[in-house]
Amino acid sequence: MNNNMVVNAELPEINSIIINDIEIHYLETGEDLNEIIANYALLLSIANQCPYAGGPAIERARTFVALINDSILYDDENVCLQSGIYKIIGEDLNNQTSLKIHPNPASTLIDISLIGAFRGICKIEILDATGKNIMSTKMTCMKKNTRLDISRLTQGKYVVKVSLHDRSFLTQKFAIIR
């Protein structure tokens, strides 16, 4: 009997070990970019993997790659498809909503874009890693784009939460790196 449903966990483990190693050296050298540059080819090879196959280390690798080159776009759909990983798409693509943050990681400003049909006033909140509200603003949802000054926030990971009529419906993670 052949079990084709077993998922190989070796690649995500290997990726995590490599990224952890690079991150430790990067932090030990006082966040010296030369550590990232020295490992750039390895980081890029991990960043270009399918996130479903390569695990959470893929996003971490992409964050490090963005420190050197933040203009790379990743085509996860096709990369995953080439790996034989298919994502089932929802019924109605016209009703999909999403939230985009650019640049990510950011330094002083972020542009927030809403994709989809929205009506009313959207509340935009920045939450820290503990879920504490650090910053809040409102915008007309139909406007779809806004820019936030995040220069007063410290380095770290944050979440943008967009609410309409006091109901959270979109969240997106981003990082501040200086």
HUUR-V307667 format. One record per helix or strand. SS is the DSSP state (hx for helix, st for strand). FROM is the first residue (numbers start at 1). TO is the last residue. Records with the same first field share a line. If there is no record, write none. Layout:
# HUUR-V307667
SS = FROM-TO + FROM-TO
This chain:
# HUUR-V307667
hx = 10-28 + 33-38 + 40-47 + 51-54 + 57-68 + 76-82 + 93-95 + 141-143
st = 98-102 + 106-106 + 109-115 + 121-127 + 133-140 + 145-149 + 156-164 + 167-176
